[in-house]
C-alpha cells in the first residue's frame, strides 16, 4: 500500500488534528477541575492560587472576590464556561457599556499565566463552587 502525502491533505490532516485536540470536555459537577481533601488542595490548585496572586489579584482582588477595577470572578465563573474564562484570559476583553471604559489586558503572551491556565482556572472554580474558602489554601501531600 502506498500512501501519498500532498500539501493539501497535510493541511487538512493538521486542521482535523487541531480540531480534535482542541475540543474541550466541560467539567461536570461529579468531576470538577480541582481536588480538595479534608479542606486541603492538590498541587495544581495551590499553584493556581499562587499564579492568581502574581498576575490577577491586583485587579480582581484577593481570592477572586472582585474590586473597583474588575469583577468578582467567583460570581463570573458561575455563569461562564471554562472555555469562555480561558479565552478571556488569553485574549483579554473590552467593555464599553454604560459609558465605562473597562479593559482586561490579554495574558496570551505571559508565560506564568498561559503555562498554568488550568491551575488558575481550577483554583478559581473551587472558589466559585464554594469548595475553597478565602485565604491561602493548605496543600495536601500527594503521596
N, C-alpha and C positions, 0 to 999 in steps of 0.2 A: 504494500500500500504506500503510495506517495502522497505526502501532504504538501500542498502548495501554500505559500505564505505571500500575500501581497500587502502593500501599504494599506489598502482599503480594508482588508479583512483584519489586519493588525489593529487598526484604529477601532474597528467595530468590536474586536475582542477586548481591547483595553477599556473601551466605553462600557461594555457589558460587565467586566470585572469591577470597575469602579462603581457602577450602579449597584451591583450585588453586594459589594462590601460596604457600601455607604447606607444601606437600608437599616435604619435603626429600629430596634425592638424596644418599645416603650417599657419602662419598669412597671411591674404590676405591684399591687399592694402586698402580695404574698412573696414578692421577690424585689425588695427595694434596692437601690444602688449603694446602700450603706449597711454596715454590720455593727450592731451595738449589743454588747453582752454585759449584763449587770451594771448598766449605766456607763460602761467604758466603750470606746470606739476602736476600730481597727486602724492600722497604719494609714490607710487611704483617706479616711475621714479626718484623722488627725492632721495629715498633710494638707488636706483641703482647708482646714481651719487656719493653718499657718500661711498658706498661699493667699487665702482670702484676706488675712490680716495685712499681708505685704502689699497687695495690689488693689483691693476692693474697699477696705474698711474706711479709707479717708473720705469716700463719698457716700457709701451705703451704710455707714455707721457700724458700731460694734455688733457682732453676731447677726449681721444682715437685717437689723431692725429698722433701717432707714434713717434719713436725716433730712435737713432742709435742702440738701443738694440732690438727693437721689431717693428713689422709692424703697419701701420695706420689701426686701427680697423674700422674706418668709411668707408674706402675703402673695407676692407675684408668682412664686412657684406653685401656689395652689391653683393657678389659672393657666399657666404656660406649660407647654410640653418641654421635655428635655431638649429636643432639637431646637425649639424656639429660644430657650435660655442660652444654649451654646452658640447659636447663630448670632444672637445679640452681643454676647461677649466677644466673639471673633470679629464681627463686622461693625459693632457699635450701633448707635441709634440716635436719631434726632427727632425731637418732638417740639413742634412749634405751635401746639394747640393752646387756645385760651390766652394768646399774647405772651406766652412764656417761651423762652429760648432754652430748652433743656437738651443737653447733648451728652451722650455717653460715648467716650472715645473707643475706638477699635483697639482690641488687645490681640489681634491676629498675628502681630509680629513680636509679641512679648513672650519669650520662651518660658519664663516662670509661670505664665498663665496657660499658654497653649499646651505645653507638655504635661500639665497637671489639671486639665479641664475636667476630666472625670472625677478627680478627687475634690475639686472645688464644688462641682455640682452635687456630689454625694454629701458633703458637709452641709450645703445649703438646703438640700432636700430633707435631710434628717432634722434640721431646724424647722423647716416649713411643716413637716409632718408631726411636729411636737414630740419627737422621739429624743431630742437632744436639747437640754436647757441652755440658757445663756452662759457665757463664760468659757474658759479654757477647758476643753474636754480631756478626760484622762484616758490614756491608751491602755488596752489590754494586751497581754503578752500573746503573740501569735503562735507560740509553741504549745 
